[in-house]
Structures are given as structure tokens and as C-alpha cells.
Amino acid sequence: MPAGWSPPLPSKASPPQPPLSSRNSEGRVTSQHEQAQQSATLGSVRWLQIQSGSDLDLHSQLKDLIPEQQDRLKKLKAEHGKVELGKITVDMVIGGMRGMTGLLWETSLLDPEEGIRFRGLSIPECQKVLPAAKPGGEPLPEGLLWLLLTGKVPSKEQVDALSKELQSRSTVPDYVYKAINALPVTAHPMTQFASGVMALQVKSEFQKAYEKGMPKAKFWEPTYEDSLNLIAQVPVVASYVYRRIFKGGQIIPADESLDYGGNFSHMLGFDNPKMLELMRLYVTIHSDHEGGNVSAHTAHLVASALSDPYLSFAAALNGLAGPLHGLANQEVLLWIKSVVEECGENITTDQLKDYVWKTLNSGKVVPGFGHGVLRKTDPRYMCQREFALKYLPDDPLFQLVSKLYEVVPPILTELGKVKNPWPNVDAHSGVLLNHFGLSEARYFTVLFGVSRSMGVCSQLIWDRALGLPLERPKSVTMDWLESYCKKAA
Ligand SMILES: CC(C)(COP(=O)(O)OP(=O)(O)OC[C@H]1O[C@@H](n2cnc3c(N)ncnc32)[C@H](O)[C@@H]1OP(=O)(O)O)[C@@H](O)C(=O)NCCC(=O)NCCS
């Protein structure tokens, strides 16, 4: 790698920008002073401050931030490297490492009671401060991407610039479609999607640069290029998969006047403005859920071997395709439809209770309920519920979802072993999509996958910028544990 390697899209000189403004809880535009106060109350968002004359170019913003964060990590390691973070028990080792702190993940943090915060901002806070397509509308996912990457709330101008940049990177090579076409049309949408992502890898900038040789300090730059290209191209691949499987292969070209989420909905074939809003909300809230969940952790682990973002993200998708993780959104709608098929839409509470018990007694889980970390109702569920109350209060399947919210938690609590009986993100997404005509449940996890590209890739860029090492935890055998415990007794 030549020492002077620079990304294919050089940073643009940025015109002066007005001070960042945002909407407060009443939807009012807040002043610079008010926002500075707000940033103090939001504590952990260290960069949520006004950027007068801020840059429209994400790459140059990152370039400025990285040295500061590298120093911060170096200092943390030097001053506190030996501080203990807790105990590791045998239960944790054989119990999927629950509760074991073991990963650095900068883009988001999950509180068991409160839910996810993206760079310190909760979902309702993101809905207030991130730019929207229309006043009071849902956040634009590009804004969330900017926030995840920089820790700063972007201005509408910055978001629009990022939208354009993603559009300019969205051309998918022909061989990607050919790779997908090599699969039977009956293959699961996630199989087709992950295969398309693997085919995108052919153009990896990171792989090319690494083969040539580049200093470690430069690793983040081709990772950034791959990540933005990947994020730009996954909606195109995903909508191709949808149209191929469910719409006889009739492809809808992109509408360049639309933003990321709106255009994704358009390419899928849904132009109802409410569906566009839903897609913006959907992509935003599904983007990231700290680092330990199966898809995020998989990407982080694979990338720690210096696999490029495509390889890492394709691996994440394969984890997302599991029924205990991302596939649960498919399972929820299929399960809800099976309830209606058997008992009708006007099902009574007692009939619903019987159906839940029947599901549990057949050895299945109730999809959409429970969580590995959360111990309360998922705020991602709550904001989708609010969306439904606003746009589709009379939808019969939404009413069934509301009934399940009352019926399922007491039953799961009665089981005595479920740590979190409350609904998660997947309990709600399917009925919203179904309402606007996207009724093919088998496709739902692909939407989750497109959204996840934002969180996973943002962190991968920081993994490279911070020079995080190969991940290699220690494993032990049952023999080892037994003899260790005997000695410890
Ligand atoms: C998400 C999930 C995998 C978390 O698993 P976990 O961290 O092991 O959860 P818990 O510690 O509460 O599990 C303890 C027991 O309760 C069971 N349990 C948890 N959630 C359950 C549910 N929704 N329905 C039935 N049983 C459930 C577990 O299967 C486990 O049973 P076991 O000891 O017989 O194996 C689990 O709640 C689940 O399977 N939910 C349904 C699938 C789903 O919605 N996934 C999407 C998550 S965002």
C-alpha cells in the first residue's frame, strides 16, 4: 500500500454552515444555548454540541475525531488497564457469556431497564433531535449513521449531503445479481441476500489495500470506503431479492429524489408516504443494539481477523438469520397469522391464552417476547406501537398485537424461568409492514439486515481507527471447570 493512500472520494471543502439546530420535546427548534444545556443533561453524548461552520463531509469529520479518540483509548489503557470489571462465574461460561463485560463497542449502549441509547441518545431523543424528511417526521437513517459514526447530531444539510453520497455509491455490479440468480428462487431471502453481500466483496477496497500493504494507521480509510459502499448498496441488493422472489423479477429503479429509507421502500414497490416514514423509523431503530448480540458480535469478531467489512457483515447476516435473533420478526407474523387462521380475528382473551399455552406446550418459544439483556418492554417496541396508534389504530392485527402485550407476559412469568417476559422489537414490526402491503414474512429479516449494516459498519470503522486487536477469548473444557471448582472449594 503506498504511504499516501487516500480514499477514492476525497473530502470536499465545506461551505460555512448555520449553527446546528434541532427539535426539542415539543417539536420546537431549540437555540444553541438550549442545546448546550441539553447536551449537559444527556451526559454521555460528549460531542452533542453546536458546530458552527460544520463540515458537510463525513469522512473529514471522522478524520478530525480519530486522533482524539485514539489518545483517549491509550490513556484509558495506560491509567486503568488493570481495573477489574467484575467476576466471571461458571454459569456465565456455560450460559452464553450473559452479563460478562468483554467487548468495546462505541456506537451504542444497552441498559437492561431503559433500552438502547445510540451515542447516548435514547430512541425518543433520536426522534426529537435527528433531522426528518418532513417536520415532525421520523428520523432519517442517514442522520443516525452520522450520529453513530461521529457522536454528533447532524444538521439537515449534513444528512442531505450524506444521502447524496450514499446514492453516488449505490451502483451494484452485474455479477452480484448473477450470483443471486444462481440460487433457486425458493431459497430463503436471507440466503439470497447474504450471497449478494458476499458477491459485493469482490470490490473490497480494504482487501486490495491490505494486499498492497498499508500502515495500520490507515486501516480505517479503506474500511470507511467499503462500509459506505456496503451501506449504500445493501438496499439495492435487498430490494432485488424481494422483487425476484415475490414480484416476478420486475425491478424498480431507484428514485434519486428520495432519501435512503424512502428510496428503499420505493425500490421494494411501496410508495405510500406513511410506508416511507415507517421504513425510515424501521432502519433507524434496527441499526444497532450494542456489541454483544449475535449479529453485531459476529461482525466484530470476524473483522478482528482483519476480514473486510463485506466478509464481516455477511457473517453477521448469517447470525441474524437464526430464529432466536433476527428471524424472530418472520416468526412473529407467521405465528400471529396462525392465531387468526385458527381462532379468527375476534379472538377472545381466553382463546388467546390457550393458544399461547399450546405454543409453549409444543416446545416452541413465543416469538417476539424475551431478551438476553433487556428486562423491560423494548423501547423499539414502544415506538412502533406509537407509530401504529398514529397511523393504523384500527388494524385488526395491530389490535391482536396489543392483546398479546396483555396476555403473554403473565404467562411467561408463570413459567418461572423466563427472565424477561416483555415484548421485544420483533413483536411489532411485522404487523406494521403487513398493514402497508409488505406481507411476505419470510422477507422481514432482510429488512433487519439492511438496517444492521449501519451499526455494524460504523463500529468496524472505529475498530480499525482505534486499532482494536484480534478477538481471542479463552475457552475451557468441562474437565477443566470441574477440577478448577474442586480446587476452589
Ligand atoms: C431472546 C431469547 C433468545 C433470550 O434468551 P435467554 O437470554 O436465554 O432468555 P432467558 O434467560 O429468559 O431464558 C430462560 C428460559 O426461558 C425461556 N424463554 C425465554 N423467552 C421465551 C419465550 N419468548 N417463550 C418461551 N420461552 C422463553 C428460554 O428458552 C429458556 O428456557 P430453557 O431454560 O428451558 O432453555 C429468548 O427470550 C427467546 O427465545 N425469545 C423468543 C425469540 C425472540 O423473540 N427473539 C428475538 C430477540 S430480540
The ligand as an SDF file (V2000), in Angstrom:
LIG
                    3D

 48 50  0  0  0  0  0  0  0  0999 V2000
  -34.4620  -13.7450   23.0770 C   0  0  0  0  0  0  0  0  0  0  0  0
  -34.1640  -15.0370   23.8080 C   0  0  0  0  0  0  0  0  0  0  0  0
  -33.4180  -15.9740   22.8680 C   0  0  0  0  0  0  0  0  0  0  0  0
  -33.2770  -14.7160   25.0110 C   0  0  0  0  0  0  0  0  0  0  0  0
  -32.8340  -15.9250   25.5370 O   0  0  0  0  0  0  0  0  0  0  0  0
  -32.2370  -16.0200   27.0070 P   0  0  0  0  0  0  0  0  0  0  0  0
  -31.3310  -14.8750   27.2840 O   0  0  0  0  0  0  0  0  0  0  0  0
  -31.6800  -17.3890   27.1430 O   0  0  0  0  0  0  0  0  0  0  0  0
  -33.5580  -15.8190   27.8890 O   0  0  0  0  0  0  0  0  0  0  0  0
  -33.8490  -16.3290   29.3500 P   0  0  0  0  0  0  0  0  0  0  0  0
  -32.6230  -16.3290   30.1860 O   0  0  0  0  0  0  0  0  0  0  0  0
  -35.0340  -15.5690   29.8240 O   0  0  0  0  0  0  0  0  0  0  0  0
  -34.2640  -17.8620   29.0950 O   0  0  0  0  0  0  0  0  0  0  0  0
  -34.5850  -18.7010   30.1880 C   0  0  0  0  0  0  0  0  0  0  0  0
  -35.5670  -19.7480   29.7130 C   0  0  0  0  0  0  0  0  0  0  0  0
  -36.7940  -19.1020   29.3250 O   0  0  0  0  0  0  0  0  0  0  0  0
  -37.1200  -19.4790   28.0040 C   0  0  0  0  0  0  0  0  0  0  0  0
  -37.7330  -18.3620   27.2900 N   0  0  0  0  0  0  0  0  0  0  0  0
  -37.2170  -17.1030   27.1340 C   0  0  0  0  0  0  0  0  0  0  0  0
  -38.0300  -16.3850   26.3390 N   0  0  0  0  0  0  0  0  0  0  0  0
  -39.0410  -17.1920   25.9830 C   0  0  0  0  0  0  0  0  0  0  0  0
  -40.1690  -17.0320   25.1420 C   0  0  0  0  0  0  0  0  0  0  0  0
  -40.4090  -15.9060   24.4870 N   0  0  0  0  0  0  0  0  0  0  0  0
  -41.0120  -18.0750   25.0030 N   0  0  0  0  0  0  0  0  0  0  0  0
  -40.7780  -19.2390   25.6590 C   0  0  0  0  0  0  0  0  0  0  0  0
  -39.7210  -19.4590   26.4330 N   0  0  0  0  0  0  0  0  0  0  0  0
  -38.8570  -18.4470   26.5940 C   0  0  0  0  0  0  0  0  0  0  0  0
  -35.7950  -19.8370   27.3660 C   0  0  0  0  0  0  0  0  0  0  0  0
  -35.9880  -20.6320   26.2090 O   0  0  0  0  0  0  0  0  0  0  0  0
  -35.0900  -20.5330   28.4890 C   0  0  0  0  0  0  0  0  0  0  0  0
  -35.6570  -21.8410   28.5890 O   0  0  0  0  0  0  0  0  0  0  0  0
  -34.7200  -23.1240   28.9160 P   0  0  0  0  0  0  0  0  0  0  0  0
  -34.0330  -22.7970   30.2090 O   0  0  0  0  0  0  0  0  0  0  0  0
  -35.6750  -24.2440   29.0000 O   0  0  0  0  0  0  0  0  0  0  0  0
  -33.7530  -23.2280   27.7870 O   0  0  0  0  0  0  0  0  0  0  0  0
  -35.4830  -15.6910   24.2910 C   0  0  0  0  0  0  0  0  0  0  0  0
  -36.1850  -14.7830   25.1250 O   0  0  0  0  0  0  0  0  0  0  0  0
  -36.3720  -16.1510   23.1760 C   0  0  0  0  0  0  0  0  0  0  0  0
  -36.1970  -17.2660   22.6770 O   0  0  0  0  0  0  0  0  0  0  0  0
  -37.3630  -15.3040   22.7260 N   0  0  0  0  0  0  0  0  0  0  0  0
  -38.1800  -15.6120   21.5870 C   0  0  0  0  0  0  0  0  0  0  0  0
  -37.4190  -15.3440   20.2830 C   0  0  0  0  0  0  0  0  0  0  0  0
  -37.2560  -13.8660   20.0320 C   0  0  0  0  0  0  0  0  0  0  0  0
  -38.2000  -13.0950   20.1320 O   0  0  0  0  0  0  0  0  0  0  0  0
  -36.0440  -13.4740   19.6610 N   0  0  0  0  0  0  0  0  0  0  0  0
  -35.7460  -12.0830   19.3190 C   0  0  0  0  0  0  0  0  0  0  0  0
  -34.9580  -11.4160   20.3840 C   0  0  0  0  0  0  0  0  0  0  0  0
  -34.7520   -9.6820   20.0490 S   0  0  0  0  0  0  0  0  0  0  0  0
  1  2  1  0
  2  3  1  0
  2  4  1  0
  2 36  1  0
  4  5  1  0
  5  6  1  0
  6  7  2  0
  6  8  1  0
  6  9  1  0
  9 10  1  0
 10 11  2  0
 10 12  1  0
 10 13  1  0
 13 14  1  0
 14 15  1  0
 15 16  1  0
 15 30  1  0
 16 17  1  0
 17 18  1  0
 17 28  1  0
 18 19  1  0
 18 27  1  0
 19 20  2  0
 20 21  1  0
 21 22  1  0
 21 27  2  0
 22 23  1  0
 22 24  2  0
 24 25  1  0
 25 26  2  0
 26 27  1  0
 28 29  1  0
 28 30  1  0
 30 31  1  0
 31 32  1  0
 32 33  2  0
 32 34  1  0
 32 35  1  0
 36 37  1  0
 36 38  1  0
 38 39  2  0
 38 40  1  0
 40 41  1  0
 41 42  1  0
 42 43  1  0
 43 44  2  0
 43 45  1  0
 45 46  1  0
 46 47  1  0
 47 48  1  0
M  END
$$$$
